[in-house]
Amino acid sequence: IGGVGVLKAIASILILFGAINWGLYGLFNFDIVCYICKSKDSIYARLVYTLIGLSGLYTIIYIIF
């Protein structure tokens, strides 16, 4: 039971981070993931983008089922 709560919390944080990133990109053309990882093509940036996407999918599945 505790593990699912932790997973939901991590997914929520990543989704919020992704939303803030998109907001900054839309308003100021500033990609915070790219800035932190020094390049959007780095393995770390790709990992962050993937984790944010997986968090969104997890949340959709959790909400539906």
All heavy atoms as TSV, in Angstrom:
chain	resi	resn	atom	element	x	y	z
A	1	ILE	N	N	0.843	-1.196	0.000
A	1	ILE	CA	C	0.000	0.000	0.000
A	1	ILE	C	C	0.883	1.252	0.000
A	1	ILE	O	O	0.643	2.174	-0.740
A	1	ILE	CB	C	-0.972	0.005	1.203
A	1	ILE	CG1	C	-1.957	-1.132	1.056
A	1	ILE	CG2	C	-1.684	1.324	1.313
A	1	ILE	CD1	C	-2.879	-1.319	2.226
A	2	GLY	N	N	1.949	1.257	0.806
A	2	GLY	CA	C	2.822	2.417	0.882
A	2	GLY	C	C	3.557	2.677	-0.415
A	2	GLY	O	O	3.787	3.816	-0.795
A	3	GLY	N	N	3.926	1.591	-1.133
A	3	GLY	CA	C	4.663	1.747	-2.385
A	3	GLY	C	C	3.856	2.448	-3.457
A	3	GLY	O	O	4.381	3.245	-4.232
A	4	VAL	N	N	2.555	2.144	-3.505
A	4	VAL	CA	C	1.688	2.777	-4.502
A	4	VAL	C	C	1.567	4.269	-4.206
A	4	VAL	O	O	1.578	5.097	-5.125
A	4	VAL	CB	C	0.297	2.104	-4.533
A	4	VAL	CG1	C	-0.650	2.856	-5.435
A	4	VAL	CG2	C	0.428	0.660	-4.971
A	5	GLY	N	N	1.476	4.639	-2.954
A	5	GLY	CA	C	1.395	6.057	-2.576
A	5	GLY	C	C	2.654	6.812	-2.960
A	5	GLY	O	O	2.586	7.942	-3.441
A	6	VAL	N	N	3.799	6.176	-2.756
A	6	VAL	CA	C	5.076	6.791	-3.123
A	6	VAL	C	C	5.157	6.942	-4.636
A	6	VAL	O	O	5.582	7.982	-5.147
A	6	VAL	CB	C	6.264	5.963	-2.586
A	6	VAL	CG1	C	7.578	6.449	-3.154
A	6	VAL	CG2	C	6.287	5.983	-1.069
A	7	LEU	N	N	4.733	5.912	-5.366
A	7	LEU	CA	C	4.756	5.965	-6.830
A	7	LEU	C	C	3.848	7.073	-7.349
A	7	LEU	O	O	4.218	7.812	-8.274
A	7	LEU	CB	C	4.346	4.609	-7.403
A	7	LEU	CG	C	4.544	4.410	-8.892
A	7	LEU	CD1	C	5.999	4.596	-9.276
A	7	LEU	CD2	C	4.078	3.024	-9.297
A	8	LYS	N	N	2.681	7.218	-6.737
A	8	LYS	CA	C	1.762	8.294	-7.140
A	8	LYS	C	C	2.377	9.659	-6.855
A	8	LYS	O	O	2.244	10.579	-7.660
A	8	LYS	CB	C	0.435	8.177	-6.396
A	8	LYS	CG	C	-0.498	7.161	-6.980
A	8	LYS	CD	C	-1.894	7.416	-6.474
A	8	LYS	CE	C	-2.267	6.367	-5.479
A	8	LYS	NZ	N	-3.616	6.512	-4.947
A	9	ALA	N	N	3.038	9.790	-5.727
A	9	ALA	CA	C	3.664	11.067	-5.377
A	9	ALA	C	C	4.778	11.411	-6.361
A	9	ALA	O	O	4.870	12.557	-6.830
A	9	ALA	CB	C	4.212	11.013	-3.953
A	10	ILE	N	N	5.621	10.443	-6.699
A	10	ILE	CA	C	6.701	10.679	-7.658
A	10	ILE	C	C	6.135	11.031	-9.025
A	10	ILE	O	O	6.596	11.972	-9.675
A	10	ILE	CB	C	7.632	9.449	-7.735
A	10	ILE	CG1	C	8.394	9.288	-6.421
A	10	ILE	CG2	C	8.598	9.567	-8.908
A	10	ILE	CD1	C	9.151	7.993	-6.300
A	11	ALA	N	N	5.119	10.292	-9.457
A	11	ALA	CA	C	4.485	10.572	-10.746
A	11	ALA	C	C	3.887	11.976	-10.754
A	11	ALA	O	O	4.024	12.712	-11.740
A	11	ALA	CB	C	3.414	9.526	-11.060
A	12	SER	N	N	3.251	12.364	-9.671
A	12	SER	CA	C	2.652	13.703	-9.587
A	12	SER	C	C	3.710	14.793	-9.664
A	12	SER	O	O	3.533	15.798	-10.366
A	12	SER	CB	C	1.860	13.849	-8.283
A	12	SER	OG	O	0.781	12.956	-8.259
A	13	ILE	N	N	4.812	14.600	-8.967
A	13	ILE	CA	C	5.898	15.581	-8.997
A	13	ILE	C	C	6.471	15.698	-10.404
A	13	ILE	O	O	6.707	16.807	-10.900
A	13	ILE	CB	C	6.990	15.206	-7.980
A	13	ILE	CG1	C	6.468	15.421	-6.562
A	13	ILE	CG2	C	8.266	16.020	-8.211
A	13	ILE	CD1	C	7.331	14.819	-5.478
A	14	LEU	N	N	6.682	14.562	-11.063
A	14	LEU	CA	C	7.224	14.594	-12.417
A	14	LEU	C	C	6.246	15.249	-13.396
A	14	LEU	O	O	6.662	15.996	-14.292
A	14	LEU	CB	C	7.589	13.187	-12.879
A	14	LEU	CG	C	8.856	12.613	-12.257
A	14	LEU	CD1	C	8.995	11.136	-12.591
A	14	LEU	CD2	C	10.082	13.378	-12.711
A	15	ILE	N	N	4.958	14.994	-13.233
A	15	ILE	CA	C	3.963	15.626	-14.097
A	15	ILE	C	C	3.951	17.139	-13.880
A	15	ILE	O	O	3.894	17.909	-14.842
A	15	ILE	CB	C	2.566	15.022	-13.863
A	15	ILE	CG1	C	2.539	13.594	-14.401
A	15	ILE	CG2	C	1.475	15.865	-14.505
A	15	ILE	CD1	C	1.313	12.810	-14.000
A	16	LEU	N	N	4.018	17.565	-12.634
A	16	LEU	CA	C	4.073	19.003	-12.348
A	16	LEU	C	C	5.332	19.629	-12.941
A	16	LEU	O	O	5.284	20.722	-13.518
A	16	LEU	CB	C	4.018	19.252	-10.838
A	16	LEU	CG	C	2.670	18.987	-10.188
A	16	LEU	CD1	C	2.790	19.087	-8.677
A	16	LEU	CD2	C	1.632	19.953	-10.709
A	17	PHE	N	N	6.454	18.941	-12.809
A	17	PHE	CA	C	7.711	19.438	-13.386
A	17	PHE	C	C	7.581	19.558	-14.899
A	17	PHE	O	O	8.016	20.551	-15.488
A	17	PHE	CB	C	8.862	18.501	-13.007
A	17	PHE	CG	C	10.192	18.970	-13.512
A	17	PHE	CD1	C	10.849	20.009	-12.890
A	17	PHE	CD2	C	10.784	18.366	-14.608
A	17	PHE	CE1	C	12.082	20.459	-13.363
A	17	PHE	CE2	C	12.009	18.796	-15.082
A	17	PHE	CZ	C	12.655	19.845	-14.456
A	18	GLY	N	N	6.968	18.555	-15.524
A	18	GLY	CA	C	6.757	18.600	-16.967
A	18	GLY	C	C	5.841	19.743	-17.375
A	18	GLY	O	O	6.085	20.425	-18.376
A	19	ALA	N	N	4.795	19.973	-16.595
A	19	ALA	CA	C	3.870	21.068	-16.895
A	19	ALA	C	C	4.565	22.421	-16.763
A	19	ALA	O	O	4.389	23.308	-17.612
A	19	ALA	CB	C	2.664	21.002	-15.966
A	20	ILE	N	N	5.364	22.581	-15.725
A	20	ILE	CA	C	6.115	23.824	-15.547
A	20	ILE	C	C	7.103	24.008	-16.696
A	20	ILE	O	O	7.257	25.113	-17.235
A	20	ILE	CB	C	6.832	23.838	-14.176
A	20	ILE	CG1	C	5.799	23.965	-13.057
A	20	ILE	CG2	C	7.864	24.960	-14.103
A	20	ILE	CD1	C	6.336	23.690	-11.680
A	21	ASN	N	N	7.758	22.923	-17.095
A	21	ASN	CA	C	8.703	22.983	-18.206
A	21	ASN	C	C	8.003	23.440	-19.489
A	21	ASN	O	O	8.502	24.304	-20.198
A	21	ASN	CB	C	9.375	21.627	-18.398
A	21	ASN	CG	C	10.500	21.684	-19.405
A	21	ASN	OD1	O	11.370	22.534	-19.317
A	21	ASN	ND2	N	10.493	20.774	-20.350
A	22	TRP	N	N	6.824	22.870	-19.779
A	22	TRP	CA	C	6.090	23.264	-20.982
A	22	TRP	C	C	5.618	24.709	-20.886
A	22	TRP	O	O	5.614	25.432	-21.878
A	22	TRP	CB	C	4.905	22.337	-21.237
A	22	TRP	CG	C	5.301	21.122	-21.994
A	22	TRP	CD1	C	5.348	19.850	-21.522
A	22	TRP	CD2	C	5.716	21.053	-23.359
A	22	TRP	NE1	N	5.775	18.996	-22.506
A	22	TRP	CE2	C	6.013	19.716	-23.642
A	22	TRP	CE3	C	5.880	22.004	-24.349
A	22	TRP	CZ2	C	6.451	19.297	-24.894
A	22	TRP	CZ3	C	6.321	21.595	-25.595
A	22	TRP	CH2	C	6.603	20.252	-25.857
A	23	GLY	N	N	5.211	25.124	-19.715
A	23	GLY	CA	C	4.793	26.512	-19.532
A	23	GLY	C	C	5.940	27.486	-19.777
A	23	GLY	O	O	5.771	28.503	-20.463
A	24	LEU	N	N	7.100	27.176	-19.231
A	24	LEU	CA	C	8.274	28.018	-19.456
A	24	LEU	C	C	8.666	28.023	-20.925
A	24	LEU	O	O	9.050	29.061	-21.476
A	24	LEU	CB	C	9.452	27.538	-18.604
A	24	LEU	CG	C	9.355	27.802	-17.115
A	24	LEU	CD1	C	10.491	27.102	-16.369
A	24	LEU	CD2	C	9.378	29.293	-16.835
A	25	TYR	N	N	8.554	26.866	-21.560
A	25	TYR	CA	C	8.902	26.781	-22.978
A	25	TYR	C	C	7.926	27.592	-23.830
A	25	TYR	O	O	8.333	28.298	-24.747
A	25	TYR	CB	C	8.930	25.324	-23.429
A	25	TYR	CG	C	9.476	25.157	-24.820
A	25	TYR	CD1	C	10.848	25.214	-25.051
A	25	TYR	CD2	C	8.635	24.962	-25.901
A	25	TYR	CE1	C	11.360	25.079	-26.326
A	25	TYR	CE2	C	9.132	24.823	-27.186
A	25	TYR	CZ	C	10.500	24.885	-27.391
A	25	TYR	OH	O	11.003	24.759	-28.659
A	26	GLY	N	N	6.651	27.497	-23.500
A	26	GLY	CA	C	5.652	28.238	-24.259
A	26	GLY	C	C	5.754	29.738	-24.072
A	26	GLY	O	O	5.590	30.510	-25.015
A	27	LEU	N	N	6.039	30.188	-22.855
A	27	LEU	CA	C	6.092	31.621	-22.570
A	27	LEU	C	C	7.426	32.266	-22.948
A	27	LEU	O	O	7.465	33.376	-23.457
A	27	LEU	CB	C	5.825	31.872	-21.085
A	27	LEU	CG	C	4.414	31.607	-20.604
A	27	LEU	CD1	C	4.349	31.696	-19.079
A	27	LEU	CD2	C	3.440	32.587	-21.233
A	28	PHE	N	N	8.522	31.560	-22.659
A	28	PHE	CA	C	9.839	32.175	-22.779
A	28	PHE	C	C	10.811	31.411	-23.679
A	28	PHE	O	O	11.988	31.761	-23.748
A	28	PHE	CB	C	10.477	32.319	-21.394
A	28	PHE	CG	C	9.611	33.046	-20.417
A	28	PHE	CD1	C	9.042	32.386	-19.345
A	28	PHE	CD2	C	9.353	34.402	-20.565
A	28	PHE	CE1	C	8.242	33.050	-18.435
A	28	PHE	CE2	C	8.549	35.076	-19.664
A	28	PHE	CZ	C	7.999	34.405	-18.595
A	29	ASN	N	N	10.322	30.339	-24.330
A	29	ASN	CA	C	11.189	29.495	-25.150
A	29	ASN	C	C	12.379	28.982	-24.329
A	29	ASN	O	O	13.510	28.944	-24.809
A	29	ASN	CB	C	11.662	30.235	-26.405
A	29	ASN	CG	C	12.132	29.283	-27.476
A	29	ASN	OD1	O	11.704	28.132	-27.534
A	29	ASN	ND2	N	13.026	29.752	-28.325
A	30	PHE	N	N	12.121	28.633	-23.055
A	30	PHE	CA	C	13.154	28.166	-22.140
A	30	PHE	C	C	12.804	26.749	-21.690
A	30	PHE	O	O	11.775	26.525	-21.062
A	30	PHE	CB	C	13.255	29.089	-20.923
A	30	PHE	CG	C	14.255	28.634	-19.903
A	30	PHE	CD1	C	15.612	28.728	-20.153
A	30	PHE	CD2	C	13.845	28.108	-18.694
A	30	PHE	CE1	C	16.534	28.307	-19.218
A	30	PHE	CE2	C	14.749	27.681	-17.748
A	30	PHE	CZ	C	16.104	27.786	-18.011
A	31	ASP	N	N	13.670	25.801	-22.017
A	31	ASP	CA	C	13.480	24.397	-21.642
A	31	ASP	C	C	14.362	24.102	-20.438
A	31	ASP	O	O	15.584	24.010	-20.559
A	31	ASP	CB	C	13.851	23.498	-22.825
A	31	ASP	CG	C	13.533	22.039	-22.585
A	31	ASP	OD1	O	13.310	21.652	-21.421
A	31	ASP	OD2	O	13.506	21.290	-23.573
A	32	ILE	N	N	13.743	23.978	-19.267
A	32	ILE	CA	C	14.510	23.803	-18.042
A	32	ILE	C	C	15.247	22.458	-18.019
A	32	ILE	O	O	16.339	22.367	-17.469
A	32	ILE	CB	C	13.616	23.991	-16.798
A	32	ILE	CG1	C	14.473	24.206	-15.559
A	32	ILE	CG2	C	12.670	22.838	-16.604
A	32	ILE	CD1	C	13.713	24.734	-14.376
A	33	VAL	N	N	14.672	21.429	-18.620
A	33	VAL	CA	C	15.349	20.124	-18.673
A	33	VAL	C	C	16.618	20.247	-19.509
A	33	VAL	O	O	17.684	19.780	-19.114
A	33	VAL	CB	C	14.425	19.024	-19.238
A	33	VAL	CG1	C	15.169	17.721	-19.404
A	33	VAL	CG2	C	13.215	18.836	-18.347
A	34	CYS	N	N	16.508	20.906	-20.633
A	34	CYS	CA	C	17.666	21.132	-21.498
A	34	CYS	C	C	18.717	21.954	-20.764
A	34	CYS	O	O	19.918	21.674	-20.856
A	34	CYS	CB	C	17.227	21.830	-22.779
A	34	CYS	SG	S	18.541	22.161	-23.937
A	35	TYR	N	N	18.292	22.959	-20.015
A	35	TYR	CA	C	19.213	23.813	-19.270
A	35	TYR	C	C	19.942	23.016	-18.189
A	35	TYR	O	O	21.157	23.128	-18.042
A	35	TYR	CB	C	18.449	24.981	-18.650
A	35	TYR	CG	C	19.300	25.878	-17.803
A	35	TYR	CD1	C	20.160	26.797	-18.391
A	35	TYR	CD2	C	19.244	25.807	-16.418
A	35	TYR	CE1	C	20.951	27.622	-17.611
A	35	TYR	CE2	C	20.026	26.627	-15.634
A	35	TYR	CZ	C	20.883	27.536	-16.233
A	35	TYR	OH	O	21.670	28.347	-15.455
A	36	ILE	N	N	19.205	22.206	-17.439
A	36	ILE	CA	C	19.816	21.430	-16.355
A	36	ILE	C	C	20.760	20.364	-16.903
A	36	ILE	O	O	21.845	20.144	-16.361
A	36	ILE	CB	C	18.718	20.782	-15.477
A	36	ILE	CG1	C	17.973	21.855	-14.695
A	36	ILE	CG2	C	19.312	19.749	-14.528
A	36	ILE	CD1	C	16.736	21.357	-13.974
A	37	CYS	N	N	20.361	19.713	-17.986
A	37	CYS	CA	C	21.148	18.607	-18.549
A	37	CYS	C	C	22.148	19.067	-19.611
A	37	CYS	O	O	22.837	18.243	-20.196
A	37	CYS	CB	C	20.218	17.558	-19.143
A	37	CYS	SG	S	19.145	16.794	-17.918
A	38	LYS	N	N	22.209	20.352	-19.873
A	38	LYS	CA	C	23.137	20.966	-20.834
A	38	LYS	C	C	22.808	20.691	-22.294
A	38	LYS	O	O	23.422	21.258	-23.168
A	38	LYS	CB	C	24.593	20.537	-20.565
A	38	LYS	CG	C	25.059	20.743	-19.150
A	38	LYS	CD	C	25.121	22.201	-18.804
A	38	LYS	CE	C	25.739	22.376	-17.420
A	38	LYS	NZ	N	25.150	23.442	-16.683
A	39	SER	N	N	21.891	19.789	-22.572
A	39	SER	CA	C	21.495	19.497	-23.948
A	39	SER	C	C	20.241	18.648	-23.915
A	39	SER	O	O	20.105	17.770	-23.071
A	39	SER	CB	C	22.601	18.732	-24.676
A	39	SER	OG	O	22.129	18.211	-25.891
A	40	LYS	N	N	19.339	18.893	-24.861
A	40	LYS	CA	C	18.131	18.068	-24.890
A	40	LYS	C	C	18.414	16.700	-25.490
A	40	LYS	O	O	17.597	15.802	-25.395
A	40	LYS	CB	C	16.998	18.764	-25.626
A	40	LYS	CG	C	17.173	18.904	-27.099
A	40	LYS	CD	C	15.951	19.547	-27.689
A	40	LYS	CE	C	16.120	19.762	-29.169
A	40	LYS	NZ	N	14.973	20.401	-29.757
A	41	ASP	N	N	19.573	16.536	-26.099
A	41	ASP	CA	C	19.943	15.255	-26.690
A	41	ASP	C	C	20.784	14.388	-25.762
A	41	ASP	O	O	21.139	13.273	-26.120
A	41	ASP	CB	C	20.706	15.481	-28.000
A	41	ASP	CG	C	19.836	16.150	-29.048
A	41	ASP	OD1	O	18.628	15.847	-29.087
A	41	ASP	OD2	O	20.361	16.963	-29.813
A	42	SER	N	N	21.097	14.889	-24.557
A	42	SER	CA	C	21.893	14.087	-23.633
A	42	SER	C	C	21.054	12.928	-23.084
A	42	SER	O	O	19.825	12.980	-23.069
A	42	SER	CB	C	22.414	14.944	-22.476
A	42	SER	OG	O	21.383	15.218	-21.547
A	43	ILE	N	N	21.732	11.904	-22.640
A	43	ILE	CA	C	21.043	10.724	-22.107
A	43	ILE	C	C	20.231	11.092	-20.869
A	43	ILE	O	O	19.151	10.555	-20.645
A	43	ILE	CB	C	22.038	9.573	-21.826
A	43	ILE	CG1	C	21.299	8.285	-21.481
A	43	ILE	CG2	C	22.989	9.949	-20.709
A	43	ILE	CD1	C	20.592	7.657	-22.629
A	44	TYR	N	N	20.713	12.053	-20.083
A	44	TYR	CA	C	20.000	12.457	-18.872
A	44	TYR	C	C	18.701	13.191	-19.215
A	44	TYR	O	O	17.671	12.965	-18.584
A	44	TYR	CB	C	20.890	13.330	-17.984
A	44	TYR	CG	C	22.138	12.614	-17.554
A	44	TYR	CD1	C	23.387	13.025	-17.995
A	44	TYR	CD2	C	22.072	11.502	-16.724
A	44	TYR	CE1	C	24.536	12.355	-17.612
A	44	TYR	CE2	C	23.208	10.825	-16.333
A	44	TYR	CZ	C	24.437	11.253	-16.778
A	44	TYR	OH	O	25.563	10.578	-16.397
A	45	ALA	N	N	18.761	14.065	-20.209
A	45	ALA	CA	C	17.551	14.775	-20.629
A	45	ALA	C	C	16.533	13.788	-21.192
A	45	ALA	O	O	15.345	13.869	-20.885
A	45	ALA	CB	C	17.895	15.845	-21.668
A	46	ARG	N	N	17.004	12.859	-22.009
A	46	ARG	CA	C	16.094	11.853	-22.571
A	46	ARG	C	C	15.469	11.013	-21.454
A	46	ARG	O	O	14.295	10.659	-21.522
A	46	ARG	CB	C	16.833	10.969	-23.572
A	46	ARG	CG	C	17.224	11.743	-24.830
A	46	ARG	CD	C	18.039	10.897	-25.780
A	46	ARG	NE	N	17.357	9.667	-26.148
A	46	ARG	CZ	C	16.686	9.500	-27.276
A	46	ARG	NH1	N	16.616	10.480	-28.141
A	46	ARG	NH2	N	16.099	8.353	-27.530
A	47	LEU	N	N	16.239	10.711	-20.414
A	47	LEU	CA	C	15.722	9.956	-19.279
A	47	LEU	C	C	14.647	10.754	-18.545
A	47	LEU	O	O	13.588	10.217	-18.203
A	47	LEU	CB	C	16.858	9.589	-18.321
A	47	LEU	CG	C	16.464	8.822	-17.075
A	47	LEU	CD1	C	15.898	7.449	-17.433
A	47	LEU	CD2	C	17.655	8.674	-16.148
A	48	VAL	N	N	14.894	12.044	-18.324
A	48	VAL	CA	C	13.905	12.890	-17.641
A	48	VAL	C	C	12.624	12.982	-18.462
A	48	VAL	O	O	11.521	12.817	-17.929
A	48	VAL	CB	C	14.478	14.300	-17.360
A	48	VAL	CG1	C	13.393	15.241	-16.863
A	48	VAL	CG2	C	15.613	14.216	-16.351
A	49	TYR	N	N	12.761	13.241	-19.776
A	49	TYR	CA	C	11.582	13.313	-20.639
A	49	TYR	C	C	10.813	11.985	-20.625
A	49	TYR	O	O	9.579	11.969	-20.594
A	49	TYR	CB	C	11.968	13.652	-22.074
A	49	TYR	CG	C	12.494	15.054	-22.277
A	49	TYR	CD1	C	13.681	15.277	-22.972
A	49	TYR	CD2	C	11.808	16.159	-21.796
A	49	TYR	CE1	C	14.166	16.554	-23.186
A	49	TYR	CE2	C	12.287	17.444	-21.996
A	49	TYR	CZ	C	13.464	17.628	-22.692
A	49	TYR	OH	O	13.932	18.900	-22.902
A	50	THR	N	N	11.536	10.865	-20.656
A	50	THR	CA	C	10.896	9.549	-20.627
A	50	THR	C	C	10.164	9.317	-19.317
A	50	THR	O	O	9.031	8.823	-19.305
A	50	THR	CB	C	11.948	8.446	-20.861
A	50	THR	OG1	O	12.586	8.673	-22.118
A	50	THR	CG2	C	11.316	7.065	-20.841
A	51	LEU	N	N	10.793	9.678	-18.200
A	51	LEU	CA	C	10.147	9.506	-16.893
A	51	LEU	C	C	8.895	10.371	-16.770
A	51	LEU	O	O	7.886	9.932	-16.208
A	51	LEU	CB	C	11.130	9.827	-15.769
A	51	LEU	CG	C	12.248	8.812	-15.564
A	51	LEU	CD1	C	13.241	9.328	-14.521
A	51	LEU	CD2	C	11.693	7.456	-15.153
A	52	ILE	N	N	8.939	11.578	-17.306
A	52	ILE	CA	C	7.757	12.443	-17.279
A	52	ILE	C	C	6.639	11.822	-18.117
A	52	ILE	O	O	5.475	11.788	-17.694
A	52	ILE	CB	C	8.100	13.863	-17.768
A	52	ILE	CG1	C	8.993	14.565	-16.743
A	52	ILE	CG2	C	6.825	14.680	-18.018
A	52	ILE	CD1	C	9.586	15.876	-17.221
A	53	GLY	N	N	6.977	11.314	-19.291
A	53	GLY	CA	C	5.976	10.664	-20.140
A	53	GLY	C	C	5.387	9.422	-19.490
A	53	GLY	O	O	4.168	9.215	-19.521
A	54	LEU	N	N	6.238	8.602	-18.885
A	54	LEU	CA	C	5.756	7.401	-18.202
A	54	LEU	C	C	4.873	7.769	-17.011
A	54	LEU	O	O	3.900	7.069	-16.714
A	54	LEU	CB	C	6.928	6.531	-17.749
A	54	LEU	CG	C	7.688	5.824	-18.860
A	54	LEU	CD1	C	8.926	5.134	-18.296
A	54	LEU	CD2	C	6.802	4.824	-19.593
A	55	SER	N	N	5.200	8.866	-16.341
A	55	SER	CA	C	4.373	9.324	-15.223
A	55	SER	C	C	2.985	9.708	-15.706
A	55	SER	O	O	1.984	9.423	-15.042
A	55	SER	CB	C	5.026	10.525	-14.534
A	55	SER	OG	O	6.245	10.150	-13.952
A	56	GLY	N	N	2.921	10.353	-16.863
A	56	GLY	CA	C	1.625	10.697	-17.441
A	56	GLY	C	C	0.821	9.466	-17.790
A	56	GLY	O	O	-0.372	9.387	-17.500
A	57	LEU	N	N	1.470	8.482	-18.410
A	57	LEU	CA	C	0.778	7.235	-18.746
A	57	LEU	C	C	0.303	6.504	-17.499
A	57	LEU	O	O	-0.822	6.002	-17.455
A	57	LEU	CB	C	1.699	6.324	-19.566
A	57	LEU	CG	C	1.995	6.774	-20.987
A	57	LEU	CD1	C	3.035	5.854	-21.612
A	57	LEU	CD2	C	0.725	6.790	-21.813
A	58	TYR	N	N	1.158	6.442	-16.483
A	58	TYR	CA	C	0.788	5.791	-15.220
A	58	TYR	C	C	-0.440	6.476	-14.622
A	58	TYR	O	O	-1.373	5.812	-14.163
A	58	TYR	CB	C	1.954	5.843	-14.230
A	58	TYR	CG	C	1.574	5.402	-12.838
A	58	TYR	CD1	C	1.433	4.047	-12.539
A	58	TYR	CD2	C	1.336	6.321	-11.824
A	58	TYR	CE1	C	1.068	3.638	-11.268
A	58	TYR	CE2	C	0.972	5.924	-10.560
A	58	TYR	CZ	C	0.841	4.585	-10.289
A	58	TYR	OH	O	0.478	4.180	-9.033
A	59	THR	N	N	-0.453	7.798	-14.647
A	59	THR	CA	C	-1.571	8.535	-14.064
A	59	THR	C	C	-2.851	8.311	-14.857
A	59	THR	O	O	-3.930	8.150	-14.265
A	59	THR	CB	C	-1.221	10.036	-13.980
A	59	THR	OG1	O	-0.027	10.176	-13.205
A	59	THR	CG2	C	-2.341	10.821	-13.335
A	60	ILE	N	N	-2.755	8.286	-16.174
A	60	ILE	CA	C	-3.947	7.999	-16.992
A	60	ILE	C	C	-4.499	6.623	-16.664
A	60	ILE	O	O	-5.701	6.455	-16.454
A	60	ILE	CB	C	-3.612	8.101	-18.509
A	60	ILE	CG1	C	-3.384	9.556	-18.894
A	60	ILE	CG2	C	-4.729	7.497	-19.341
A	60	ILE	CD1	C	-2.822	9.737	-20.284
A	61	ILE	N	N	-3.620	5.635	-16.602
A	61	ILE	CA	C	-4.047	4.261	-16.302
A	61	ILE	C	C	-4.647	4.194	-14.890
A	61	ILE	O	O	-5.672	3.561	-14.675
A	61	ILE	CB	C	-2.871	3.278	-16.464
A	61	ILE	CG1	C	-2.514	3.167	-17.942
A	61	ILE	CG2	C	-3.205	1.914	-15.872
A	61	ILE	CD1	C	-1.217	2.455	-18.211
A	62	TYR	N	N	-4.005	4.878	-13.926
A	62	TYR	CA	C	-4.500	4.865	-12.559
A	62	TYR	C	C	-5.880	5.511	-12.470
A	62	TYR	O	O	-6.762	5.022	-11.770
A	62	TYR	CB	C	-3.512	5.578	-11.635
A	62	TYR	CG	C	-3.963	5.571	-10.206
A	62	TYR	CD1	C	-3.800	4.444	-9.424
A	62	TYR	CD2	C	-4.593	6.684	-9.646
A	62	TYR	CE1	C	-4.230	4.424	-8.109
A	62	TYR	CE2	C	-5.024	6.669	-8.341
A	62	TYR	CZ	C	-4.845	5.526	-7.579
A	62	TYR	OH	O	-5.279	5.501	-6.290
A	63	ILE	N	N	-6.083	6.597	-13.203
A	63	ILE	CA	C	-7.375	7.298	-13.158
A	63	ILE	C	C	-8.470	6.437	-13.801
A	63	ILE	O	O	-9.586	6.360	-13.288
A	63	ILE	CB	C	-7.276	8.669	-13.852
A	63	ILE	CG1	C	-6.442	9.620	-13.000
A	63	ILE	CG2	C	-8.652	9.260	-14.112
A	63	ILE	CD1	C	-6.101	10.918	-13.678
A	64	ILE	N	N	-8.149	5.798	-14.913
A	64	ILE	CA	C	-9.150	4.994	-15.625
A	64	ILE	C	C	-9.523	3.744	-14.834
A	64	ILE	O	O	-10.699	3.383	-14.757
A	64	ILE	CB	C	-8.648	4.624	-17.029
A	64	ILE	CG1	C	-8.572	5.852	-17.909
A	64	ILE	CG2	C	-9.546	3.560	-17.674
A	64	ILE	CD1	C	-7.934	5.630	-19.249
A	65	PHE	N	N	-8.533	3.091	-14.272
A	65	PHE	CA	C	-8.795	1.814	-13.581
A	65	PHE	C	C	-8.712	2.039	-12.096
A	65	PHE	O	O	-8.945	1.323	-11.271
A	65	PHE	CB	C	-7.809	0.741	-14.025
A	65	PHE	CG	C	-7.880	0.472	-15.505
A	65	PHE	CD1	C	-6.894	0.929	-16.367
A	65	PHE	CD2	C	-8.947	-0.216	-16.046
A	65	PHE	CE1	C	-6.953	0.681	-17.716
A	65	PHE	CE2	C	-9.020	-0.454	-17.408
A	65	PHE	CZ	C	-8.017	-0.017	-18.256
